[in-house]
């Protein structure tokens, strides 16, 4: 293990002013210094390696950036959201954020505006139960972040949107957002999260999301990330589901840097269900790692996850999915699928679906495939006058259709499809013109 004074980000005072929270951060820093950052010797990080943070003076900043503010771009229109928070370099931009129209029983605010006792109750310092350097570092250096609380019986009919913009200029910036989402019994909400920027300089975002869903609570989370080549994103989510609670997520990564999206879902109440989906569009030297772990802890729980992606040039994708069924979790239903389309001979996908089952009355399955564009289908389209590039785009778009169709929110689904189309070498509109 590295000496204590050589670990990156290990210097500095606690960021919380409250004494009990500061003590929590101090203990977290001690754990970080003991565990360090993960490397290839850690099985879960076998296929993804963090860059060296020692060659640049990474720093946290109290300032937002005019360039970042100018790049503000909501995923859906202003009249389509119930509230919005905009962060630039981990700091809230109040003039772009809107929380005044939230219904009674809903609170959305930066983490620092919540009561210290409430934070101490919900900041779970040991989410994984095992030594975890990144998790400890996030708590020890917690900056930015938000909390969303929906009180018992409240249904949010319009989504909440959170936008995170990286605008590092020529420097190297780092921030550690901690986000808390609490839905009490008999509630429903939709959350949209964007991550963007990171082209001009180096940025490192180590984010942790903690979600608690009460009985009969429903949460839909949609994430879009188009971070630039200078960005390193580690985004980890931990969710606990009560009786008959439901969690559905969809994440689209189409950035140019290194990203690891990790989700852990604990199905702790009978009737709980989770749908965990994702898409990834990679070119250049981009690297995207989707790692999931879903635990069926009680009987009669359900999970279903589908991840599909397209990888070009020398880019690399990673999918690691594990479904764990506890000994007493009878009648669990767990399904997992990963499919990847490789557009280049140098593109790579490392896929590792796993089932870990201790009960004997379950229905679980997993599958993974990867390959190139179907030449027969390509020939069929070209034989009908469609140029090769346009035909390839149509096949790529069709390949991703299976997962985008699973997005329940129509406005979000259209926005995600639009991002996919803009990522393609030619837009679908141009493809149609070429085919005419």
C-alpha positions in Angstrom: 0.0 0.0 0.0 1.2 3.5 -0.8 2.5 5.6 2.0 -0.1 7.9 3.6 1.4 11.1 2.2 1.6 9.8 -1.4 -2.2 9.0 -1.7 -3.9 11.5 -3.9 -6.6 13.7 -2.4 -5.7 12.7 1.2 -4.8 16.2 2.4 -7.3 18.8 3.6 -9.8 19.4 6.4 -13.3 17.9 6.6 -15.8 19.7 4.3 -18.8 19.6 6.8 -18.9 22.2 9.5 -21.0 20.1 11.9 -18.8 18.4 14.4 -20.5 14.9 14.1 -20.4 15.0 10.3 -16.8 16.2 10.4 -15.9 13.3 12.6 -17.7 11.0 10.2 -15.5 12.4 7.4 -12.3 12.0 9.5 -13.0 8.3 10.0 -13.7 7.9 6.3 -10.4 9.4 5.5 -8.7 6.9 7.8 -10.4 4.1 5.9 -9.4 5.6 2.6 -5.7 5.8 3.7 -5.9 2.2 4.6 -7.7 0.9 1.5 -6.2 3.3 -1.1 -7.6 3.5 -4.7 -8.5 0.2 -6.5 -6.2 -1.3 -9.1 -6.2 -4.3 -11.4 -5.5 -6.6 -8.4 -9.1 -5.9 -7.2 -11.3 -8.4 -9.1 -14.1 -5.9 -9.7 -11.6 -3.5 -11.3 -9.8 -6.1 -13.5 -10.9 -4.5 -16.7 -10.8 -0.8 -15.8 -7.9 1.1 -14.5 -8.0 4.6 -13.1 -5.5 7.1 -14.5 -2.6 8.3 -12.5 -3.6 11.3 -10.5 0.0 12.2 -9.5 1.1 13.9 -12.8 -1.4 16.8 -12.5 -2.2 19.0 -9.5 -5.9 18.1 -9.1 -7.8 20.6 -7.0 -11.3 21.4 -5.8 -12.7 24.8 -6.6 -15.2 27.1 -5.0 -15.9 28.8 -8.3 -18.1 28.0 -11.3 -17.0 28.7 -14.8 -18.6 31.0 -17.4 -17.9 28.5 -20.1 -19.7 25.8 -18.1 -22.7 28.0 -17.5 -22.9 28.8 -21.2 -23.0 25.1 -22.0 -26.1 24.6 -19.9 -28.5 22.4 -22.0 -31.5 20.7 -20.4 -32.5 17.2 -21.6 -36.1 18.2 -21.8 -38.0 21.6 -21.9 -38.4 23.8 -18.8 -42.1 23.3 -18.7 -41.6 19.5 -18.6 -39.8 19.4 -15.2 -41.0 20.0 -11.7 -37.6 21.2 -10.5 -34.0 21.5 -11.6 -30.5 21.8 -10.1 -27.5 22.8 -12.1 -24.0 22.3 -10.8 -20.8 23.5 -12.5 -17.6 22.0 -11.2 -19.5 20.6 -8.3 -21.0 24.0 -7.3 -24.6 25.0 -7.5 -25.5 27.7 -10.0 -28.6 29.2 -8.4 -29.6 31.4 -11.4 -30.0 28.2 -13.5 -31.7 26.1 -10.9 -35.4 26.0 -10.2 -37.0 24.6 -7.1 -39.9 27.1 -6.4 -42.6 25.0 -8.2 -42.2 21.8 -6.2 -45.4 20.4 -4.7 -45.9 20.2 -1.0 -44.1 17.2 0.5 -41.2 17.3 -1.9 -37.8 18.8 -1.1 -35.0 19.2 -3.5 -31.9 21.1 -2.4 -28.1 20.9 -2.2 -26.9 18.5 0.5 -25.5 21.4 2.6 -29.0 22.8 3.1 -30.2 19.7 5.0 -30.1 19.3 8.7 -27.0 17.7 10.1 -28.9 15.1 12.1 -30.8 14.0 9.0 -27.6 13.8 7.0 -25.9 11.7 9.7 -28.9 9.3 9.6 -28.8 8.9 5.8 -25.1 9.1 5.0 -24.2 5.4 5.1 -20.5 5.3 5.5 -20.2 1.6 4.9 -22.6 0.9 2.0 -20.7 -2.1 0.7 -19.7 -3.6 4.1 -16.2 -4.1 2.8 -13.1 -1.8 2.6 -13.7 0.5 -0.3 -11.3 3.3 -0.9 -13.3 5.3 -3.4 -16.4 5.2 -1.3 -14.5 6.3 1.8 -12.8 9.1 -0.2 -16.1 10.4 -1.4 -17.5 10.7 2.1 -14.2 12.2 3.4 -14.1 14.9 0.7 -17.8 15.3 0.0 -18.5 18.3 -2.1 -21.6 19.3 -4.0 -24.3 16.8 -4.3 -28.1 17.1 -3.6 -30.9 15.4 -1.7 -34.4 14.6 -2.9 -37.0 13.7 -0.4 -40.6 12.7 -1.3 -42.9 12.4 1.7 -45.4 9.6 2.2 -48.2 9.5 -0.3 -46.9 12.1 -2.7 -46.6 11.5 -6.5 -44.5 13.7 -8.6 -46.1 13.9 -12.1 -43.2 15.8 -13.7 -39.5 14.8 -13.4 -36.7 16.3 -11.5 -33.6 17.2 -13.5 -30.0 17.5 -12.2 -27.3 18.7 -14.5 -23.6 18.4 -13.7 -21.2 20.4 -15.9 -17.4 20.0 -15.9 -15.6 23.2 -17.0 -12.0 22.8 -16.0 -10.4 25.1 -18.5 -6.6 24.4 -18.5 -6.5 23.0 -15.0 -7.3 19.7 -13.4 -10.4 19.6 -11.1 -11.8 17.0 -8.8 -15.1 16.9 -6.9 -16.9 14.3 -4.8 -20.7 14.7 -5.0 -22.8 12.7 -2.5 -26.5 12.4 -3.5 -29.3 11.2 -1.3 -32.7 10.1 -2.6 -35.4 9.2 -0.1 -38.9 8.1 -1.2 -41.2 7.3 1.6 -44.1 4.8 1.4 -46.6 5.1 -1.5 -44.7 7.7 -3.5 -43.5 8.0 -7.1 -40.9 10.2 -8.7 -38.7 10.5 -11.9 -35.2 11.8 -11.8 -33.1 12.8 -14.8 -29.3 13.3 -14.4 -26.9 14.7 -16.9 -23.1 14.7 -16.8 -21.4 16.8 -19.5 -18.1 18.7 -20.2 -14.5 17.8 -19.5 -13.0 18.6 -22.9 -10.7 21.4 -22.1 -8.8 19.9 -19.2 -8.7 17.0 -16.8 -11.6 16.3 -14.5 -12.2 13.5 -12.0 -15.7 13.0 -10.6 -16.1 10.5 -7.8 -19.9 10.4 -7.2 -22.0 8.3 -4.8 -25.8 8.0 -4.8 -27.7 6.5 -2.0 -31.4 5.7 -2.6 -34.0 4.4 -0.1 -37.4 3.4 -1.4 -40.2 2.8 1.1 -43.0 0.3 0.7 -44.9 0.8 -2.6 -42.5 3.6 -3.7 -41.6 3.9 -7.4 -38.5 5.7 -8.7 -37.5 6.1 -12.3 -33.9 7.3 -13.0 -32.5 8.3 -16.4 -28.9 9.2 -16.8 -27.1 10.7 -19.9 -23.3 11.3 -20.0 -21.4 12.9 -22.8 -18.3 13.9 -20.9 -15.3 14.8 -22.9 -12.0 13.1 -23.4 -10.4 14.7 -20.4 -13.0 13.4 -18.0 -12.8 10.4 -15.5 -16.2 9.6 -14.1 -16.8 7.1 -11.3 -20.5 7.1 -10.5 -21.8 4.5 -8.0 -25.4 4.0 -6.9 -26.7 2.0 -3.9 -30.4 1.4 -3.6 -32.5 -0.3 -1.0 -36.1 -1.3 -1.9 -38.9 -2.0 0.5 -42.0 -4.1 0.0 -43.6 -3.8 -3.4 -41.2 -1.0 -4.3 -40.0 -0.5 -7.8 -36.8 1.0 -9.3 -36.2 1.5 -13.0 -33.1 3.0 -14.4 -31.6 3.7 -17.9 -28.2 5.2 -18.5 -26.7 6.3 -21.8 -23.0 6.9 -22.0 -21.7 8.5 -25.2 -18.7 10.4 -23.9 -15.0 10.3 -24.9 -13.2 9.7 -21.6 -13.2 7.0 -19.0 -16.4 6.2 -17.1 -17.5 3.6 -14.6 -21.1 3.3 -13.7 -21.7 0.9 -10.9 -25.1 0.0 -9.5 -25.9 -2.1 -6.4 -29.6 -2.9 -5.8 -30.8 -4.6 -2.6 -34.3 -6.1 -2.9 -35.2 -6.2 0.8 -39.0 -6.3 0.7 -41.3 -8.9 -0.8 -42.7 -7.9 -4.2 -39.8 -5.5 -4.9 -38.7 -5.2 -8.5 -35.8 -3.6 -10.3 -35.3 -2.9 -14.0 -31.7 -1.8 -14.7 -31.0 -0.9 -18.3 -28.2 0.9 -20.2 -26.7 1.8 -23.5 -23.1 2.9 -24.5 -21.8 4.5 -27.6 -18.0 4.5 -27.8 -15.5 5.7 -30.3 -11.9 7.0 -30.3 -10.2 5.7 -27.1 -13.3 6.0 -24.9 -13.7 3.5 -22.1 -17.1 2.7 -20.4 -17.6 0.1 -17.6 -21.1 -0.9 -16.5 -21.0 -2.9 -13.3 -24.1 -4.1 -11.6 -25.0 -6.2 -8.5 -28.6 -7.1 -7.7 -29.3 -8.9 -4.5 -32.6 -10.8 -3.9 -32.7 -10.9 -0.1 -36.3 -12.0 0.4 -38.8 -14.2 -1.5 -40.9 -13.0 -4.4 -38.6 -10.4 -5.9 -37.8 -9.6 -9.5 -35.0 -8.0 -11.5 -34.5 -7.5 -15.2 -31.5 -5.8 -16.8 -30.6 -5.2 -20.4 -27.4 -3.4 -21.6 -26.6 -2.9 -25.2 -23.8 -0.9 -26.8 -21.9 0.0 -29.9 -18.1 0.2 -29.9 -15.9 1.7 -32.6 -12.2 2.5 -33.3 -10.0 1.4 -30.3 -12.7 2.1 -27.7 -13.4 -0.5 -24.9 -16.5 -1.4 -23.1 -16.9 -3.5 -19.9 -20.0 -5.1 -18.6 -20.0 -6.9 -15.2 -23.3 -8.0 -14.0 -24.1 -10.2 -11.0 -27.4 -11.4 -9.6 -27.3 -12.8 -6.1 -30.2 -14.9 -4.7 -30.0 -15.4 -0.9 -30.8 -18.8 0.7 -34.3 -17.8 1.8 -35.2 -15.7 -1.3 -37.4 -18.3 -2.9 -39.4 -17.5 -6.1 -36.9 -14.9 -7.1 -36.9 -14.0 -10.8 -33.7 -12.5 -12.2 -32.9 -11.9 -15.9 -29.8 -10.3 -17.4 -28.7 -9.6 -21.0 -25.7 -7.8 -22.5 -25.2 -7.4 -26.3 -22.5 -5.4 -28.0 -22.0 -4.4 -31.6 -18.3 -4.0 -32.6 -17.7 -1.7 -35.6 -13.9 -2.0 -35.7 -11.5 -4.9 -35.5 -9.7 -3.0 -32.7 -12.8 -2.4 -30.6 -13.2 -4.4 -27.5 -15.9 -5.6 -25.1 -15.2 -7.5 -21.8 -18.4 -9.0 -20.6 -18.9 -11.0 -17.4 -22.5 -11.9 -16.4 -22.8 -14.0 -13.2 -25.5 -15.8 -11.2 -24.9 -16.6 -7.5 -27.9 -18.6 -6.3 -28.4 -20.1 -2.9 -32.2 -20.8 -3.1 -33.6 -23.8 -5.0 -37.0 -22.4 -6.3 -36.0 -19.5 -8.6 -36.1 -18.5 -12.2 -32.8 -16.9 -13.3 -31.0 -16.5 -16.6 -28.2 -14.5 -18.1 -26.8 -14.1 -21.6 -24.1 -12.1 -23.5 -23.3 -11.8 -27.2 -20.9 -9.6 -29.2 -20.3 -9.4 -32.9 -20.1 -7.2 -36.0 -22.8 -5.8 -38.2 -24.8 -8.5 -40.0 -23.4 -8.5 -43.6 -26.6 -10.1 -45.0 -28.7 -7.3 -43.6 -26.3 -4.7 -44.8 -26.3 -6.2 -48.3 -30.2 -6.2 -48.3 -30.3 -2.5 -47.5 -27.6 -1.6 -50.0 -29.4 -3.7 -52.7 -32.3 -1.3 -52.3 -30.2 1.8 -53.0 -29.3 2.8 -49.5 -25.6 4.0 -49.3 -23.4 1.8 -47.1 -22.8 4.4 -44.4 -26.5 5.1 -44.2 -27.3 1.4 -44.1 -24.9 0.9 -41.2 -26.5 3.7 -39.3 -29.9 2.1 -39.7 -28.7 -1.2 -38.5 -27.0 0.4 -35.4 -30.1 2.4 -34.6 -32.2 -0.8 -34.9 -29.8 -2.7 -32.7 -30.2 -0.2 -29.9 -34.0 0.0 -30.3 -34.6 -3.0 -28.0 -33.3 -1.1 -25.0 -34.5 2.4 -25.8 -38.0 1.1 -26.2 -37.9 0.0 -22.5 -37.8 3.7 -21.4 -41.2 4.4 -20.0 -41.1 8.2 -20.1 -41.9 9.3 -23.7 -40.1 12.7 -23.5 -36.9 11.1 -22.1 -37.1 8.3 -24.6 -37.2 10.8 -27.5 -34.3 12.7 -26.0 -32.2 9.6 -25.7 -33.0 8.5 -29.2 -32.0 12.0 -30.4 -28.6 11.6 -28.7 -28.1 8.3 -30.3 -28.9 9.6 -33.7 -26.6 12.6 -33.3 -23.8 10.2 -32.3 -24.0 8.3 -35.6 -21.7 9.5 -38.4 -24.8 10.7 -40.3 -28.1 11.7 -38.7 -31.2 9.6 -39.4 -32.6 12.6 -41.3 -29.6 12.6 -43.6 -29.9 8.8 -43.9 -33.5 9.2 -45.1 -32.5 11.8 -47.6 -29.8 9.6 -49.0 -32.3 6.7 -49.3 -34.8 8.8 -51.2 
